[in-house]
Amino acid sequence: MNFKITGTGSYLPNKILTNQDLSEMVDTNDEWIIQRVGVKTRHVAEEESAEDMAVAAAEKALEMSGVSASELDLIVVATFSGSTIIPSVAGVVQQRIGAVCPSFDISSACSGFIFALDTAAGFFERGKAKKALVIGTEKISKFVDWNDRNTCVIFGDGAGAAVLEEGDGYLSSYLFTKGGNDVIEIPAYGGISPFDKVEHKRSTIFMNGQETFKFAVKAITSDLMKVVHDAGLELEDIDYIVPHQANMRIIQYAVQRLKIPQEKFFVNIEKYGNTSAASVPIALDELNRSGKLKKGMSVAMSAFGGGLSSGACVLKWYI
């Protein structure tokens, strides 16, 4: 017995940063950003924390599912941008929604939500959970160098969540990690220990754009083909693909390589930018609430990013 998704939710901060706004901060313009990334606006958390956004998304997902927080057996949060190292974001969410269950964070950057789903699947398989909450939440704006036009135009903040219950909706999955910090890195805060002799870098995003692009295109195509095959399906059997919203050109290259209609890819990057671990669950919730997903449809999800890491899965839709 694994799981099925019975509710989704998402939250985007009130502050919207347009390409015009960014052009007044750094040397860039709307045409340059859209051509290279595909983003028109992004939401930035001014007052909200990663925890605040996670709670808001969780409450919406729980409401849709009809599951109360007290019924949850597990909470897994994918994030690297919590307000504190201890307590975990999941622990804060658990307290604030009134749950009483094991709760913990995992960190795998933009692939985090897929990793979190697969982690939760293990609890269902071992009979340790009947109802679970999986969240992706990021306040990535606090790590952005807003003077770097190559990265500041890409990212946004937000959270997405899904409620899982016992079922047979998780058809296949694949996770991958290629360790290293030469392509994408966010250094940790150094602290104030008098014994620490390591020279610490600023906690801002470093990204080798060209290498990231090559890894992402290869990952999304190979991972999707593997999980679709493992689910006993063909690509044409998949009704919707929900990819990580990192760069519109990455998605377009994947469409060409997979030779499937672009309409099958759900894309919202133009509105939200790259929200890292929140990207896939935000898109899934938006697709779900659009009414386009129907019970019995096959849905594939794919993500890739820092680590380097990637992951994909295939779901049978039950809502």
Phi, psi and omega per residue, in radians:
M1 nan 2.178 3.010
N2 -1.945 -2.232 -3.069
F3 -2.421 2.932 2.942
K4 -2.308 2.640 3.092
I5 -1.488 2.253 -3.123
T6 -2.061 -0.065 3.103
G7 -2.875 2.539 3.084
T8 -2.313 2.742 3.102
G9 -2.748 2.790 3.099
S10 -2.674 2.853 3.102
Y11 -2.546 2.349 3.053
L12 -2.145 2.372 3.132
P13 -1.051 2.748 -3.107
N14 -1.221 -0.570 -3.091
K15 -1.257 2.128 3.095
I16 -1.936 2.219 3.136
L17 -1.896 2.031 -3.112
T18 -1.562 2.946 3.053
N19 -1.114 -0.582 3.083
Q20 -1.121 -0.710 3.089
D21 -1.034 -0.760 -3.122
L22 -1.186 -0.584 3.139
S23 -1.131 -0.338 3.090
E24 -1.563 -0.122 3.140
M25 -1.836 -0.668 -3.115
V26 -2.382 2.985 -3.125
D27 -1.368 1.522 3.132
T28 -2.714 3.076 3.088
N29 -2.716 2.921 -3.064
D30 -1.006 -0.791 -3.106
E31 -1.091 -0.757 -3.123
W32 -1.079 -0.772 -3.094
I33 -1.194 -0.805 -3.121
I34 -1.120 -0.715 -3.110
Q35 -1.143 -0.678 -3.041
R36 -1.618 -0.485 -3.055
V37 -2.176 -0.674 -3.123
G38 1.653 0.231 -3.117
V39 -1.738 2.337 3.060
K40 -1.874 -0.695 3.104
T41 -2.451 2.814 3.040
R42 -2.588 2.650 3.127
H43 -1.681 2.389 -3.110
V44 -2.184 2.260 -3.108
A45 -1.419 1.970 3.065
E46 -1.602 -0.862 -3.115
E47 -1.757 -0.516 -3.040
E48 -1.352 2.533 2.984
S49 -1.730 3.001 3.045
A50 -1.055 -0.614 3.127
E51 -1.170 -0.788 3.127
D52 -0.993 -0.816 -3.103
M53 -1.169 -0.674 3.116
A54 -1.094 -0.755 3.133
V55 -1.088 -0.777 -3.126
A56 -1.094 -0.758 3.113
A57 -1.163 -0.693 -3.139
A58 -1.086 -0.762 -3.113
E59 -1.099 -0.646 3.103
K60 -1.187 -0.705 3.138
A61 -1.169 -0.728 3.117
L62 -1.114 -0.719 3.122
E63 -1.062 -0.765 3.139
M64 -1.122 -0.703 -3.068
S65 -1.321 -0.427 -3.043
G66 1.408 0.156 3.111
V67 -1.594 2.371 3.073
S68 -1.577 2.681 -3.122
A69 -1.017 -0.576 -3.118
S70 -1.183 -0.304 -3.140
E71 -1.502 -0.220 -3.045
L72 -1.190 2.417 3.070
D73 -1.767 -0.191 -3.029
L74 -2.853 2.466 2.969
I75 -2.277 2.168 3.068
V76 -2.133 2.212 3.141
V77 -2.053 2.226 3.041
A78 -1.659 2.069 -3.121
T79 -2.955 2.770 2.925
F80 -2.304 0.191 -2.983
S81 -2.175 0.530 3.098
G82 -1.123 2.819 -3.139
S83 -1.258 -0.456 -3.134
T84 -2.357 2.689 2.991
I85 -1.312 -0.749 3.018
I86 -2.299 2.216 0.055
P87 -1.299 2.867 3.081
S88 -1.229 2.791 3.043
V89 -1.044 -0.738 3.140
A90 -1.048 -0.670 3.124
G91 -1.141 -0.679 3.091
V92 -1.156 -0.771 3.114
V93 -1.041 -0.812 -3.138
Q94 -0.951 -0.833 -3.120
Q95 -1.130 -0.758 -3.011
R96 -1.308 -0.475 3.117
I97 -1.641 -0.151 3.094
G98 1.523 0.470 3.107
A99 -1.527 2.766 3.049
V100 -2.349 1.546 -3.056
C101 -2.863 2.841 3.040
P102 -0.996 2.346 -3.085
S103 -2.509 2.295 -3.113
F104 -2.722 2.820 3.112
D105 -1.749 2.673 2.910
I106 -2.268 2.649 -3.108
S107 -2.203 1.962 3.020
S108 -2.518 0.622 3.095
A109 0.915 -2.319 -3.026
C110 -1.172 -0.349 3.108
S111 -1.506 -0.002 -2.945
G112 -0.983 -0.718 -3.098
F113 -1.139 -0.673 3.097
I114 -1.141 -0.740 3.097
F115 -1.091 -0.678 -3.133
A116 -1.169 -0.728 3.082
L117 -1.034 -0.774 -3.100
D118 -1.200 -0.584 3.055
T119 -1.101 -0.809 3.118
A120 -1.084 -0.629 -3.138
A121 -1.011 -0.622 3.124
G122 -1.112 -0.632 3.104
F123 -1.164 -0.676 3.100
F124 -1.168 -0.757 -3.109
E125 -1.084 -0.591 -3.115
R126 -1.585 0.088 3.123
G127 1.256 0.360 -3.109
K128 -1.615 -0.145 -3.141
A129 -2.580 2.443 3.019
K130 -1.959 -0.442 3.108
K131 -2.490 2.292 -3.066
A132 -2.457 2.777 3.101
L133 -2.161 2.157 3.106
V134 -2.066 2.281 -3.032
I135 -2.274 2.506 2.903
G136 -2.070 2.149 -3.117
T137 -2.481 2.379 3.138
E138 -2.541 2.292 2.876
K139 -1.870 1.214 -3.020
I140 -1.277 -0.315 -3.111
S141 -1.041 -0.460 -3.110
K142 -1.297 -0.207 3.087
F143 -1.812 -0.033 -3.099
V144 -1.419 2.363 2.964
D145 -1.472 1.813 -3.035
W146 -1.336 0.121 3.003
N147 -1.822 -0.051 -3.117
D148 -1.780 1.832 -3.055
R149 -1.207 -0.326 -3.128
N150 -1.333 -0.401 -3.127
T151 -2.034 -0.573 -3.023
C152 -1.177 -0.339 -3.129
V153 -1.410 -0.200 -2.965
I154 -1.558 -0.712 -2.811
F155 -1.730 2.722 3.054
G156 -2.592 3.003 -3.103
D157 -1.893 2.761 3.084
G158 2.843 -3.135 3.132
A159 -2.601 2.596 3.064
G160 -2.442 2.637 -3.070
A161 -2.509 2.753 3.064
A162 -2.486 2.417 3.021
V163 -1.675 2.287 -3.123
L164 -1.977 2.421 3.040
E165 -2.325 2.856 -3.112
E166 -0.979 2.391 3.141
G167 3.035 -2.973 -3.125
D168 -2.107 0.691 -3.061
G169 -1.595 -0.158 -3.104
Y170 -1.735 1.719 -2.934
L171 -1.492 -0.636 -3.124
S172 -2.883 2.805 3.120
S173 -2.705 2.819 3.081
Y174 -2.663 2.306 3.097
L175 -2.164 2.545 -3.106
F176 -2.528 2.455 3.035
T177 -2.411 2.356 3.024
K178 -2.197 1.673 -2.988
G179 -1.086 2.640 3.091
G180 2.543 2.706 3.138
N181 -2.083 0.336 -3.097
D182 -1.453 -0.282 -3.106
V183 -1.845 -0.837 3.100
I184 -2.356 2.314 -3.124
E185 -2.655 2.446 2.904
I186 -2.243 1.835 -3.115
P187 -1.100 2.591 3.105
A188 -1.393 2.728 3.052
Y189 -1.109 2.412 -3.010
G190 -1.383 -0.369 -3.098
G191 1.365 -2.939 -3.056
I192 -2.242 0.401 -3.128
S193 -1.122 2.274 3.084
P194 -1.267 -0.178 -3.101
F195 -1.691 -0.169 -3.096
D196 -1.451 1.947 -3.108
K197 -1.736 0.058 -3.127
V198 -1.335 2.372 3.080
E199 -1.390 2.075 -3.059
H200 -1.701 2.401 3.096
K201 -1.494 2.908 3.035
R202 -1.146 2.548 -3.134
S203 -1.463 1.128 3.090
T204 -2.167 2.780 -3.063
I205 -1.238 2.211 2.906
F206 -1.944 2.313 3.130
M207 -2.550 2.202 2.975
N208 -1.471 1.731 -3.003
G209 -1.019 -0.739 -3.088
Q210 -1.163 -0.774 3.135
E211 -1.204 -0.637 3.081
T212 -1.078 -0.753 -3.126
F213 -1.071 -0.814 -3.120
K214 -1.107 -0.763 3.127
F215 -1.093 -0.757 -3.061
A216 -1.128 -0.791 -3.121
V217 -1.091 -0.763 3.127
K218 -1.140 -0.732 -3.084
A219 -1.149 -0.838 -3.065
I220 -1.112 -0.664 -3.115
T221 -1.310 -0.834 -3.095
S222 -1.216 -0.699 -3.135
D223 -1.134 -0.764 -3.141
L224 -1.115 -0.759 3.135
M225 -1.071 -0.668 -3.122
K226 -1.174 -0.862 -3.057
V227 -1.222 -0.564 3.085
V228 -1.148 -0.776 3.102
H229 -1.083 -0.779 -3.114
D230 -1.143 -0.447 3.100
A231 -1.425 -0.027 -3.131
G232 1.338 0.450 -3.099
L233 -2.111 2.993 2.986
E234 -1.927 2.787 -3.124
L235 -0.973 -0.642 -3.133
E236 -1.206 -0.247 3.104
D237 -1.396 -0.294 -3.111
I238 -1.371 2.202 -3.110
D239 -1.414 -0.717 3.115
Y240 -2.486 2.529 3.002
I241 -2.013 2.221 3.102
V242 -1.907 1.727 -3.099
P243 -1.613 2.798 2.962
H244 -1.049 2.303 -3.075
Q245 -1.569 1.350 -3.075
A246 -1.749 -0.742 -3.043
N247 -2.852 2.246 -3.086
M248 -1.076 -0.586 -3.120
R249 -1.182 -0.580 3.084
I250 -1.081 -0.787 3.133
I251 -1.108 -0.719 3.135
Q252 -1.117 -0.707 3.087
Y253 -1.123 -0.696 3.124
A254 -1.107 -0.722 3.099
V255 -1.007 -0.796 -3.127
Q256 -1.116 -0.760 -3.096
R257 -1.229 -0.657 -3.121
L258 -1.424 -0.301 3.089
K259 1.003 0.848 3.057
I260 -2.222 2.755 -3.094
P261 -1.063 2.386 3.138
Q262 -1.089 -0.417 -3.137
E263 -1.092 -0.343 3.121
K264 -1.337 -0.325 3.100
F265 -1.538 2.124 3.084
F266 -1.497 2.139 -3.033
V267 -2.208 2.247 3.029
N268 -2.374 0.308 -3.083
I269 -1.022 -0.528 -3.096
E270 -1.094 -0.453 -3.088
K271 -1.656 -0.514 -2.950
Y272 -2.154 -0.274 -3.054
G273 1.206 -2.829 -3.127
N274 -1.565 1.918 3.132
T275 -1.792 0.388 3.065
S276 0.954 -2.183 -3.058
A277 -1.115 -0.306 3.120
A278 -1.482 -0.211 -2.989
S279 -1.047 -0.951 -3.086
V280 -1.145 -0.827 -3.137
P281 -1.174 -0.533 3.049
I282 -1.118 -0.816 3.139
A283 -1.118 -0.703 3.134
L284 -1.095 -0.747 3.136
D285 -1.140 -0.732 3.138
E286 -1.121 -0.737 3.098
L287 -1.111 -0.761 -3.137
N288 -1.066 -0.815 -3.086
R289 -1.311 -0.221 3.087
S290 -1.270 -0.308 -3.108
G291 1.522 0.022 -3.105
K292 -1.348 -0.504 3.112
L293 -1.381 2.314 3.133
K294 -2.132 2.651 3.130
K295 -1.004 2.304 -3.141
G296 1.701 -0.188 3.125
M297 -1.220 2.726 3.053
S298 -1.795 2.250 -3.085
V299 -2.187 2.268 3.062
A300 -1.919 2.511 3.085
M301 -2.228 2.515 -3.099
S302 -2.528 2.409 3.119
A303 -2.502 2.798 -3.075
F304 -2.813 2.650 3.124
G305 2.916 -2.583 -3.046
G306 -1.007 2.635 -3.103
G307 2.486 -0.931 -0.317
L308 -1.088 2.578 -3.119
S309 -2.528 2.788 3.036
S310 -2.714 2.803 3.113
G311 -2.851 2.716 3.118
A312 -2.664 2.777 3.089
C313 -2.736 2.858 3.074
V314 -2.161 2.307 -3.129
L315 -2.110 2.581 2.891
K316 -1.698 2.245 -3.010
W317 -1.509 2.356 -3.055
Y318 -2.090 -0.104 -3.086
I319 -1.401 nan nan
